[in-house]
Amino acid sequence: MKKTALILLLLGIFYFPILADTTDVNQEVFIMEIKDQIDVRTNRYVELALQEAKERNSSHILIEMNTYGGALYDADEIRSALLNLDIPVYVFIDNNAASAGALISIACDSIYMAPGGSIGAATVVNQTGEAAPDKYQSYMRSIMRSTAEASGRDPRIAEAMVDEKIEIEGITKAGEVITFSTSEAIKHGFCEGEFNNTTELLTYLNLDSSKVHRYEVSGTESIISFFINPFISGILILIIIGGIYFELQTPGVGFPIMASIIALVLYLVPYYLNGLAENWEILAFVIGLVLIAIEVFVIPGFGIFGILGLILTLGSLVFMMLNNEMFDFEFVPSENITRALLTTLTGLFGSIILMFIGGVRLTNSNFFKKVALQGVQAKTEGYSSRFIKAGLAGKTGTVFSVLRPSGKVEIDGELYDANTRGEYLDQGEKIVVVDESGTSLKVKKAEN
């Protein structure tokens, strides 16, 4: 009995440290950042980050937060994703968590803040910075309240971060929205502690010995972000429009339209993957191109089809850059709208300049001479598009088939295509040739 007890004691001495260490070593802290304006790009960043955290079986997620807010729609999607996550999520506010940032922070399991940090001021504003209509404030109050309830925080305080009319004794007066400092947030249950940095925070959470994985976007996502840059978008628009124009000018070359198609793909795909380019916007772009093609090939000139085509094409390119809800631009910052318009117009005018200046240089370049037919079938070399022999002007003949006003005539036993200047001539009537230029003879009734 004593031997058995001794063996169990020795096993405990040797194996207990191993079991204790294994528990800590198997933990991984997944760190991600929200340190910019919250928009569709941030939404996609968070979506990809949370997906990777699940795939890695991370035990904890830590968000480093410093933002003044952004788009309500995207913040709401991020909030919902965090609330539905099984992994504990902590947020460290390193300065600001305003507006949409406050909403996302409240959705986390625990909030920690740096000295001098702040959280709150969640009133919904439009692109001019003014308070949005009450229907949007009501929606924001609702999701702030429900998020606070889900995370065990005071829902009344969360509402007061949105609505200046709410008065809470000892916390806020009517006419002011709540913005908590770090100490105030701790006092009222919207912060669990104050730390100088995430290293101190991990030590406090007993996670300092855990593996730490800091999320970084993949090369593909970096490329997508590169092409969403307004400057690059402007260049792509220039290539799209310029390529279509040069292909119409020199049909069959292939290079201009291929460049246009590649630029179009590089323009559409990044915006589509980031949730900016909606299906209806892409459809509007395609319809616009079809209308322009009809104007060019079917009814030459520039009328209603061409104007509508340009409006749809250019308008859809602008809308693809903006996170609007079916023409609702209430929450789209004015600078984003201005930037989208300037980018599209710059691409348009750049392509026009390219058409007039670059077109001449392109057709004279060595590359163009290699891919385009340069030979000329000159008349002096015996080439001709005419099937009528010379010397028929003034000749007389008869109508072989009725001229209404075109048909065939017989002259010296041979048949020729012919047309009158509008008069109808019956079969067998005498005619005289008045003009032999072109591909058919011009004739008139011969005088008896």
C-alpha positions as CSV (number, residue, x, y, z in Angstrom):
1,M,0.0,0.0,0.0
2,K,2.8,2.3,0.9
3,K,4.6,1.5,-2.3
4,T,1.5,2.3,-4.4
5,A,1.1,5.6,-2.7
6,L,4.8,6.4,-3.3
7,I,4.6,5.6,-7.0
8,L,1.5,7.8,-7.4
9,L,3.3,10.6,-5.6
10,L,6.3,10.4,-7.9
11,L,4.1,10.3,-11.0
12,G,2.4,13.4,-9.8
13,I,5.7,15.2,-9.2
14,F,6.9,14.4,-12.7
15,Y,3.7,14.8,-14.7
16,F,1.9,17.7,-13.0
17,P,4.3,20.4,-14.4
18,I,4.0,18.8,-17.9
19,L,0.2,18.9,-17.8
20,A,0.2,22.5,-16.5
21,D,2.5,23.7,-19.2
22,T,0.6,21.9,-21.9
23,T,-2.6,23.8,-21.1
24,D,-0.7,27.1,-21.5
25,V,1.3,26.2,-24.6
26,N,-1.8,25.1,-26.5
27,Q,-3.3,28.6,-26.1
28,E,-2.9,31.0,-29.0
29,V,-3.8,34.7,-28.9
30,F,-4.9,36.0,-32.3
31,I,-4.3,39.7,-32.6
32,M,-6.0,41.9,-35.3
33,E,-6.3,45.6,-35.8
34,I,-9.1,48.1,-36.4
35,K,-7.1,51.3,-36.8
36,D,-8.7,53.1,-39.7
37,Q,-12.1,54.3,-40.9
38,I,-14.6,51.5,-40.6
39,D,-15.9,50.8,-44.1
40,V,-16.3,47.8,-46.5
41,R,-12.6,47.2,-46.5
42,T,-12.5,46.9,-42.7
43,N,-15.5,44.7,-42.9
44,R,-13.7,42.3,-45.2
45,Y,-10.5,42.5,-43.2
46,V,-12.4,41.4,-40.0
47,E,-14.3,38.7,-41.9
48,L,-11.0,37.2,-43.2
49,A,-9.3,37.6,-39.8
50,L,-12.1,35.8,-37.9
51,Q,-12.1,33.0,-40.4
52,E,-8.4,32.5,-40.0
53,A,-8.7,32.6,-36.2
54,K,-11.3,29.8,-36.4
55,E,-9.1,27.7,-38.8
56,R,-6.1,28.1,-36.4
57,N,-8.3,27.1,-33.4
58,S,-7.1,30.3,-31.6
59,S,-8.1,30.3,-27.9
60,H,-8.5,34.1,-27.6
61,I,-8.9,37.1,-30.0
62,L,-7.5,40.5,-29.2
63,I,-8.5,43.5,-31.2
64,E,-6.3,46.6,-31.1
65,M,-8.7,49.5,-31.6
66,N,-8.1,53.1,-32.6
67,T,-10.8,54.6,-34.8
68,Y,-13.2,57.5,-35.1
69,G,-15.9,55.3,-36.6
70,G,-17.2,54.9,-40.1
71,A,-20.0,53.2,-42.0
72,L,-22.9,52.0,-39.9
73,Y,-23.8,49.1,-42.2
74,D,-20.3,47.6,-42.0
75,A,-20.0,48.2,-38.3
76,D,-23.2,46.4,-37.7
77,E,-22.0,43.4,-39.7
78,I,-18.7,43.3,-37.7
79,R,-20.7,43.6,-34.5
80,S,-22.9,40.6,-35.4
81,A,-19.9,38.5,-36.4
82,L,-18.3,39.2,-33.0
83,L,-21.4,38.4,-31.0
84,N,-21.9,35.1,-32.8
85,L,-18.3,34.0,-32.3
86,D,-17.5,31.2,-29.8
87,I,-14.0,32.4,-29.2
88,P,-13.5,35.0,-26.4
89,V,-12.8,38.4,-27.9
90,Y,-11.0,41.2,-26.1
91,V,-10.6,44.8,-27.4
92,F,-7.7,47.1,-26.4
93,I,-8.6,50.7,-27.1
94,D,-5.4,52.5,-27.7
95,N,-6.8,56.0,-27.9
96,N,-10.2,56.2,-29.5
97,A,-13.3,54.0,-30.0
98,A,-15.8,56.5,-31.3
99,S,-19.2,56.0,-33.0
100,A,-19.0,52.7,-35.0
101,G,-15.8,51.9,-33.0
102,A,-17.8,52.1,-29.8
103,L,-20.5,49.7,-31.2
104,I,-17.8,47.1,-32.1
105,S,-16.1,47.5,-28.8
106,I,-19.3,46.9,-26.8
107,A,-19.8,43.7,-28.8
108,C,-16.5,42.2,-27.4
109,D,-16.5,40.1,-24.3
110,S,-14.1,42.5,-22.5
111,I,-13.0,46.0,-23.0
112,Y,-9.6,47.3,-22.0
113,M,-8.2,50.9,-22.5
114,A,-5.0,52.8,-22.6
115,P,-4.5,55.9,-20.4
116,G,-6.2,58.8,-22.1
117,G,-8.5,56.6,-24.2
118,S,-12.1,57.3,-24.9
119,I,-15.2,55.4,-25.9
120,G,-18.7,56.7,-27.0
121,A,-20.0,59.6,-29.2
122,A,-22.0,57.2,-31.3
123,T,-24.5,59.6,-32.8
124,V,-25.1,58.8,-36.5
125,V,-24.0,61.6,-38.8
126,N,-24.3,62.1,-42.5
127,Q,-21.6,63.0,-45.1
128,T,-21.6,66.7,-43.9
129,G,-21.0,65.8,-40.3
130,E,-24.6,66.7,-39.2
131,A,-26.8,64.4,-37.2
132,A,-28.7,62.0,-39.5
133,P,-32.5,61.8,-39.4
134,D,-34.1,60.2,-36.4
135,K,-34.9,56.9,-38.1
136,Y,-31.1,56.2,-38.3
137,Q,-30.6,57.4,-34.7
138,S,-33.4,55.0,-33.6
139,Y,-31.7,52.1,-35.4
140,M,-28.3,52.9,-33.8
141,R,-29.9,53.2,-30.3
142,S,-31.6,49.8,-30.9
143,I,-28.4,48.0,-31.8
144,M,-26.3,49.7,-29.1
145,R,-28.9,48.7,-26.5
146,S,-29.2,45.1,-27.7
147,T,-25.4,44.8,-28.0
148,A,-24.9,46.1,-24.4
149,E,-27.5,43.7,-23.1
150,A,-25.8,40.8,-24.9
151,S,-22.4,41.7,-23.4
152,G,-23.7,42.3,-19.9
153,R,-23.4,46.1,-19.9
154,D,-25.8,48.9,-19.1
155,P,-28.1,49.3,-22.2
156,R,-29.3,52.7,-21.0
157,I,-25.7,54.1,-21.0
158,A,-25.1,52.5,-24.5
159,E,-28.2,54.4,-25.8
160,A,-27.0,57.6,-24.2
161,M,-23.9,57.3,-26.3
162,V,-26.2,57.9,-29.3
163,D,-29.0,60.1,-28.1
164,E,-28.3,63.4,-26.5
165,K,-31.9,63.6,-25.2
166,I,-31.3,60.7,-22.8
167,E,-30.4,61.9,-19.3
168,I,-28.9,59.6,-16.7
169,E,-28.4,61.0,-13.2
170,G,-24.8,61.2,-12.2
171,I,-23.5,60.3,-15.7
172,T,-24.9,62.7,-18.3
173,K,-27.2,65.7,-18.8
174,A,-29.7,66.3,-21.5
175,G,-28.1,67.7,-24.6
176,E,-24.9,65.7,-24.3
177,V,-24.0,62.3,-25.7
178,I,-21.8,60.1,-23.5
179,T,-18.1,59.9,-24.2
180,F,-16.3,58.0,-21.4
181,S,-12.6,58.5,-20.5
182,T,-10.8,55.4,-19.4
183,S,-11.5,56.0,-15.7
184,E,-15.1,56.8,-16.4
185,A,-15.6,53.7,-18.5
186,I,-14.1,51.5,-15.7
187,K,-16.4,53.2,-13.2
188,H,-19.6,52.5,-15.2
189,G,-18.8,49.0,-16.4
190,F,-17.7,49.8,-20.0
191,C,-14.0,48.9,-19.4
192,E,-12.4,46.1,-17.4
193,G,-9.0,47.7,-16.9
194,E,-6.4,50.3,-17.8
195,F,-3.1,49.1,-19.4
196,N,-0.3,50.9,-21.2
197,N,0.0,48.3,-24.0
198,T,-1.1,44.9,-25.0
199,T,1.9,43.2,-23.4
200,E,0.7,44.4,-20.0
201,L,-2.8,43.3,-20.9
202,L,-1.7,39.7,-21.9
203,T,0.3,39.4,-18.6
204,Y,-2.9,40.5,-16.6
205,L,-4.9,37.8,-18.5
206,N,-2.2,35.2,-17.8
207,L,-1.7,34.8,-21.6
208,D,1.9,36.1,-21.7
209,S,3.2,32.6,-22.1
210,S,0.8,31.8,-24.9
211,K,1.6,31.8,-28.6
212,V,0.8,35.1,-30.3
213,H,-0.3,35.3,-33.9
214,R,-0.7,38.7,-35.4
215,Y,-3.0,38.7,-38.5
216,E,-1.6,40.0,-41.7
217,V,-3.5,40.2,-45.0
218,S,-2.5,37.9,-47.7
219,G,-0.7,38.9,-50.9
220,T,-4.0,38.5,-52.8
221,E,-5.8,40.9,-50.5
222,S,-2.9,43.4,-50.7
223,I,-3.2,43.3,-54.5
224,I,-7.0,43.8,-54.2
225,S,-6.4,46.8,-51.9
226,F,-3.9,48.2,-54.4
227,F,-6.4,48.2,-57.2
228,I,-9.1,49.8,-55.1
229,N,-6.7,52.8,-54.7
230,P,-8.5,55.8,-56.5
231,F,-5.4,56.6,-58.5
232,I,-5.1,53.1,-59.9
233,S,-8.9,53.0,-60.5
234,G,-8.5,56.2,-62.6
235,I,-5.8,54.6,-64.7
236,L,-7.9,51.5,-65.2
237,I,-10.9,53.6,-66.3
238,L,-8.6,55.4,-68.8
239,I,-7.5,52.0,-70.3
240,I,-11.1,50.7,-70.4
241,I,-12.4,53.7,-72.4
242,G,-9.3,54.2,-74.5
243,G,-9.1,50.5,-75.4
244,I,-12.7,50.4,-76.6
245,Y,-12.1,53.6,-78.7
246,F,-9.0,52.3,-80.4
247,E,-10.6,49.0,-81.2
248,L,-13.5,50.8,-82.9
249,Q,-11.0,52.9,-84.8
250,T,-8.9,49.9,-86.0
251,P,-11.2,46.8,-85.9
252,G,-9.4,43.4,-85.8
253,V,-6.2,44.5,-84.2
254,G,-7.2,42.9,-80.9
255,F,-4.7,44.5,-78.6
256,P,-6.7,47.6,-77.6
257,I,-9.9,45.6,-76.7
258,M,-7.8,43.0,-74.9
259,A,-6.2,45.7,-72.8
260,S,-9.7,47.1,-72.1
261,I,-11.0,43.8,-71.0
262,I,-8.1,43.1,-68.7
263,A,-8.5,46.6,-67.2
264,L,-12.2,46.0,-66.7
265,V,-11.6,42.8,-64.8
266,L,-8.9,44.4,-62.6
267,Y,-11.4,47.2,-61.9
268,L,-14.5,45.1,-61.2
269,V,-13.1,42.1,-59.3
270,P,-11.5,44.0,-56.4
271,Y,-14.6,46.2,-55.9
272,Y,-16.9,43.1,-56.1
273,L,-14.9,41.1,-53.6
274,N,-14.9,44.0,-51.2
275,G,-18.7,44.2,-51.4
276,L,-18.7,47.6,-53.2
277,A,-19.7,46.5,-56.7
278,E,-23.2,45.2,-56.5
279,N,-24.7,43.0,-59.2
280,W,-27.1,45.8,-60.4
281,E,-24.1,48.1,-60.8
282,I,-22.3,45.6,-63.0
283,L,-25.5,45.0,-65.0
284,A,-25.9,48.8,-65.5
285,F,-22.3,49.0,-66.8
286,V,-22.9,46.2,-69.3
287,I,-26.2,47.7,-70.5
288,G,-24.3,51.0,-71.0
289,L,-21.7,49.4,-73.2
290,V,-24.5,47.7,-75.2
291,L,-26.3,51.0,-75.8
292,I,-23.0,52.6,-76.9
293,A,-22.4,49.7,-79.3
294,I,-25.9,50.1,-80.7
295,E,-25.3,53.8,-81.3
296,V,-22.0,53.1,-83.0
297,F,-22.8,50.1,-85.2
298,V,-26.6,50.2,-85.7
299,I,-27.7,53.8,-85.7
300,P,-24.6,55.8,-86.4
301,G,-24.6,59.3,-85.0
302,F,-24.9,60.3,-81.3
303,G,-28.4,60.3,-80.0
304,I,-30.4,59.0,-77.1
305,F,-28.7,55.5,-77.0
306,G,-25.3,57.0,-76.9
307,I,-26.2,59.5,-74.1
308,L,-27.9,56.8,-72.0
309,G,-25.0,54.5,-72.6
310,L,-22.5,57.0,-71.3
311,I,-24.6,57.9,-68.3
312,L,-25.0,54.2,-67.3
313,T,-21.4,53.3,-68.0
314,L,-19.8,56.2,-66.1
315,G,-22.5,56.3,-63.4
316,S,-22.0,52.6,-62.6
317,L,-18.2,53.1,-62.4
318,V,-18.8,55.8,-59.8
319,F,-21.4,53.8,-57.8
320,M,-19.0,50.8,-57.6
321,M,-16.6,53.0,-55.6
322,L,-19.3,54.0,-53.1
323,N,-20.8,51.8,-50.3
324,N,-24.4,52.9,-51.0
325,E,-27.6,51.1,-50.4
326,M,-29.6,51.4,-53.7
327,F,-28.9,55.1,-54.2
328,D,-29.0,55.9,-50.4
329,F,-25.9,58.0,-49.8
330,E,-26.9,59.2,-46.3
331,F,-23.9,57.6,-44.7
332,V,-21.4,57.9,-47.5
333,P,-18.8,60.6,-46.6
334,S,-18.8,63.5,-48.9
335,E,-15.1,63.1,-49.6
336,N,-15.7,59.6,-50.8
337,I,-18.3,60.8,-53.3
338,T,-16.1,63.6,-54.5
339,R,-13.1,61.2,-54.9
340,A,-15.2,58.7,-56.9
341,L,-16.5,61.4,-59.2
342,L,-13.0,62.9,-59.7
343,T,-11.5,59.5,-60.3
344,T,-14.0,58.6,-63.0
345,L,-13.9,62.0,-64.7
346,T,-10.1,62.0,-64.6
347,G,-10.1,58.6,-66.3
348,L,-12.6,59.8,-68.9
349,F,-10.7,63.0,-69.8
350,G,-7.4,61.1,-69.7
351,S,-8.8,58.7,-72.3
352,I,-10.0,61.6,-74.5
353,I,-6.5,63.1,-74.4
354,L,-5.0,59.7,-75.2
355,M,-7.4,59.4,-78.1
356,F,-6.3,62.7,-79.7
357,I,-2.6,62.7,-78.8
358,G,-1.6,59.1,-78.2
359,G,-3.7,57.8,-81.2
360,V,-1.4,59.4,-83.7
361,R,1.7,58.1,-82.0
362,L,0.3,54.6,-81.6
363,T,-0.6,54.2,-85.3
364,N,3.0,55.4,-86.2
365,S,4.7,53.1,-83.7
366,N,6.7,50.1,-84.6
367,F,4.5,47.9,-82.5
368,F,1.4,49.0,-84.3
369,K,3.0,48.4,-87.6
370,K,3.7,44.8,-86.6
371,V,0.1,44.0,-85.5
372,A,-1.8,46.1,-88.0
373,L,-2.0,45.7,-91.8
374,Q,0.1,48.5,-93.4
375,G,-0.1,47.6,-97.1
376,V,-2.2,49.7,-99.5
377,Q,-3.9,48.3,-102.6
378,A,-3.2,51.3,-104.8
379,K,-5.0,51.9,-108.1
380,T,-1.6,52.5,-109.8
381,E,-0.7,48.9,-108.9
382,G,-3.8,47.5,-110.6
383,Y,-6.0,47.2,-107.6
384,S,-9.6,48.4,-108.0
385,S,-12.9,47.9,-106.2
386,R,-14.8,48.5,-109.5
387,F,-16.2,45.8,-111.7
388,I,-17.2,48.2,-114.5
389,K,-15.0,48.8,-117.4
390,A,-14.2,52.4,-118.3
391,G,-15.8,54.1,-121.3
392,L,-19.5,53.4,-120.7
393,A,-20.4,57.0,-120.0
394,G,-22.8,58.2,-122.8
395,K,-23.5,54.6,-124.0
396,T,-27.1,53.6,-124.6
397,G,-28.8,50.3,-123.7
398,T,-32.0,48.8,-122.4
399,V,-33.5,48.0,-119.0
400,F,-33.0,44.3,-118.3
401,S,-34.8,44.2,-114.9
402,V,-37.1,47.0,-113.6
403,L,-35.2,49.9,-112.2
404,R,-37.0,50.9,-108.9
405,P,-34.7,52.9,-108.9
406,S,-32.0,50.2,-109.0
407,G,-31.7,47.0,-111.0
408,K,-29.8,45.8,-114.1
409,V,-29.3,47.1,-117.6
410,E,-28.0,45.6,-120.8
411,I,-25.3,47.4,-122.8
412,D,-23.7,45.8,-125.9
413,G,-24.9,42.4,-124.7
414,E,-23.5,42.6,-121.2
415,L,-25.4,43.1,-117.9
416,Y,-24.5,45.8,-115.4
417,D,-25.8,47.0,-112.0
418,A,-27.5,50.4,-112.4
419,N,-29.7,52.9,-110.7
420,T,-31.6,56.0,-111.7
421,R,-31.9,59.3,-109.8
422,G,-35.3,58.3,-108.5
423,E,-37.3,57.6,-111.6
424,Y,-38.8,54.1,-112.2
425,L,-38.1,52.5,-115.6
426,D,-39.8,49.4,-116.9
427,Q,-38.1,46.4,-118.6
428,G,-37.2,47.1,-122.2
429,E,-37.0,50.9,-122.0
430,K,-34.1,52.7,-123.5
431,I,-31.5,54.2,-121.2
432,V,-28.3,56.2,-121.4
433,V,-25.4,56.1,-119.0
434,V,-24.8,59.4,-117.3
435,D,-22.1,58.3,-114.7
436,E,-19.8,55.3,-114.5
437,S,-18.0,56.0,-111.2
438,G,-18.6,53.8,-108.3
439,T,-19.8,50.2,-108.3
440,S,-23.0,50.7,-110.3
441,L,-23.9,52.8,-113.3
442,K,-26.1,55.8,-113.0
443,V,-28.6,56.0,-115.9
444,K,-31.6,57.9,-117.1
445,K,-34.3,57.4,-119.7
446,A,-32.9,57.9,-123.2
447,E,-34.6,60.6,-125.3
448,N,-36.1,59.4,-128.5
